[in-house]
Amino acid sequence: MGRMSILFAVLLMVSAISLVTARFQSRQLFVETDRLEDKARELDTDWRRLQLERAELARNARIDGTARAELKMENTAPDRTIYLKGQAAKPTTAVAPEGRQ
């Protein structure tokens, strides 16, 4: 009977230690999951902010303003337009290689 009691006591201790270990791992995984969900929310917020920033930078008015301010570009005017006169290129006819038609 003494050996059975010792065996059951050892099994009970192993079971208790495994229970404590499992709960500890469960808590660690819960904390990690919570941290990763926070990171996902942060990344989603950054993504939305970057999408808005990209849309703002791609607006035509902003591009026009930047072109005028930084590149000193201006609208074209008829008095500043140069028209070139030249001969139109003559269309060439395609010639089939010898032996093919």
Buried (B, 14 or more C-beta within 10 A) or exposed (E): EEEEEEEEEEEEEEEEEEEEEEEEEEEEEEEEEEEEEEEEEEEEEEEEEEEEEEEEEEEEEEEEEEEEEEEEEEEEEEEEEEEEEEEEEEEEEEEEEEEEE
